[in-house]
Amino acid sequence: MNYNVHNIISRARMLTSSMALGQLNILQMNLPQIENYISIIEEEYIPILKKYIFYPPSEHPIVIYEPNSEESTKSEYVNLNGYELIKNIIVWTKGLFKISPEEWIGRYYYFDVIEESMKILYNDEIASQNNKILILYIFTGVLIALSLLINFLGLTPLYNNTRRLYDKTMGMFKHLLKGSINDMVSKFEICIESITETYDISIDARKNKYKIDSQTYLSRNIKKMKGYVINFLLIATILCVTIPIIIKNNSIVKNVNYNMNAKVQKQLYSGTIGLPSTKDMRYLDSLIIEQKCKMDEESCANIEEDMTCEYTESIVKLGLNELIDEFLDKMKVILMKSKIKNIKNTQYIYYNDHNFIIKAISAYTTPEFLFELNIMQHILAGLEKFDSILYNNIYESIRTSVITLLIITIVGVVLIISAALMTYRTVVETNESLNELVDIIFIIPQSTINMIPQFKRFIETSSFEEE
């Protein structure tokens, strides 16, 4: 936001100077750019700032100039919050063509109000993100606890108890007489239907594929560990869903330029804002280092050189860093000549007469000011390209993060579905095992059971004691 507003102010100042000198070509070239910035601010930034409309005004005032009845300029300090300031900038910018150059050139701008609003936005966003992350941490902890409870209090005890019941039940068969076992086997050999009729066993029981004696050591261990596998899948699902959201969301927040000016530049250069360091971005070399035109090549090919202020084709084709350094050097010279330190107080911030118009026009006699006026459009074009490259980089980073998050979320959904199916299958197999166990027990004739005290006690009391 600050970048776009600064561009509006910078171009407005340049247009003011151009209008004073009658340079309509610069005016016509920059007006569409100002309209574009206004559209961006209205569509993207005003909706964000609208909820801060009732915030208290900034501590940093701005100076507003207005014509009074005596055809002179009236000025005053006004304190606005970020929303009010941006709305006023939109109104002022749209009204540029209705305002006289004398009033327009007197506009002054402080960026402190926007900086203050951006700090509020940034702190609100960080607080919101921290709340979301806290909710995710709680959600993750609850799901992990539930998955552990399902495993250690549900599936694992179910498997162990079923297995223990099976082993002890099958152990009771050692008390059967050899003749009884042979009798049952012979009935099986004759016809399965006769056994089902005699002992009231469902014929569907023969379809059961679960055969405990045929299980290998490996298969038994796999079934024993099934609860842990399901538990692992549940935890992996939770981590797949929550960790990327926490990590990637933090990365996305860091990639948004909430901070201001020098701080952003330092972070971009050092690579702490979420992107690589700008010195490691080789795709910026052609803009920052190489000597080429920052605007359209045709603009630089037809440049009207002015040797009096060192405005030449070789200068405008300098690397962006060198071009800005030259610009700053000329600004230092202007400050030295203006002796601004002698009038650095509130009393001399503005004038109530038209002398400043004469002073502004007389500034065009200094080569340093002419250099800045001519070179400004090349610097702005370079900075816009720089901003566009970084924006595309951030956009691709966010897009990649979102795609990665989507893929991991899909994997998480697949894992949790797999865990649910395995859980269902475990319960079904346990139910089949218990049904088969009952069928095995009641296939023994009643006469045989009565002859064996241990078996009779087991049938009547469900006790496995052999005494």
C-alpha positions, 0 to 999 in steps of 0.5 A: 500500500505504501509503495502505491501511495508513494508512487501517486505522490511522487508522480503527482509532484512530477506532474506539478513540475511538468505542468509548471514548465508546460511539459505535456508529454510527461503529463500524458505519460504519467496520468494513466499510471496514477489512474492505475494506482488509484484503481488498485488502492480502491479495489484492494486496500480500502476494503481492508482499511474499512474496518479501521474507520473508527480508529483514533487518528494518527499522532502524526499530522499532515499539512493540507493546503486549501484556497481561501476567499482572498485567492491565497492558500490556507494551510492547516495541520490535520490528524487522520487515521489510515482509512481517512488518509487513503480516502482523502488521497483518492479524492485528492488524486481524482481531483487533480485536474480540477485544481490549479497548479499553484495549489497542487504544488503545495501539497505535502505528504507524510507517510507516518499515518500509513505506517501506523495503520500498517502496524495495526494491520500487522499486529492484528494479523499476527494475533489472528494467526497465533489464535489459529495456530493455538486452535490447531495445536489443541486440535492436534493434541486431542486427535493424537490423544483419541488415537492413542485411546483407540489403540491402547484401550480399544483395538489392542485389548480387543485383539489380545482378549480374543486371542487369549479366549481362543487359546484357552478354549482350544486348550480345553480340547485336550480333555476330549477322548480320542474316540470323541474326536474320531467320531466328530471327524467321521461325521465331518467326512460323511457330510457337513450338513449332518453336523449342522442338523445335529448340532444346530450350526449354521451352514454358512459357518463353513464359509469362514476362512479364518483358520487359527491353526493355519496362521504363521508366526509372521501373520499372527504378529502382523495381526497383533500389530494392526492396532499400532499400524492404525494408530500410526496412520491416524497420527500421520494423518493428523500431522499431515493436516496440521503441520503444513498449515502451521508451517506454510501459513507462517511462511505465507504471512512472512512473504507479505510486505507488511513492514515499511521502507528501510526495514523491508529493504534490509529484510529483502537484502538479508533474506529474512522476509521469507524469500531468498536474499536479493543478492542471491536472486540472479534473475534480478541482475539484469535489472539491478546490475546490467546497463540497460533501459528500465523503460521501453527501449524506444524511450531510451533510444530517442532520449533528448540528452541534456549535458548541462545536467548530465542527463545522458543515455549512458546514465539512464542505462546504468544498473538500478542500484547505480542510478539510485545512487546518482539520484541520491547524490544529486539530492544531497547536493540540493540539500547542501545548496538549500541550507535547509538546516537553517530553517528546520522548524515548523514555522517554515514548513509552508508559506501563505503566499505565492512565493513558493511557486516562484521558488519552484520554477527557479529550481529548474535553473539548477542542474541537480534538480533538472537531473532528478526531474528527468531521471525520476521516470526511469527510476520509477520504471525500474522500481516497478519492474523490481516490484513486479518480479518480487511479487511474481516470486512471492505469488509462485512461492504461495502457489507452490505452498498451497499446492503442497498443502493440498497434496499433503491434505489429500494424502492425509485423507487417504491415510485416515480412510485407510485407518478407518477401513483397517479398524472396520476390518479388524472388528469384522475379523474379531467377530468372525473369530468369535462366531467360529469359536462358538461353532467349534465349542458346540460341535461337541456332542452333549454326551461327550461333554457330560463325560468330561468334568473340565469341559462340562464346567467350561460349558456351564460356567465359562471357567477355564480352570481344570480342577 
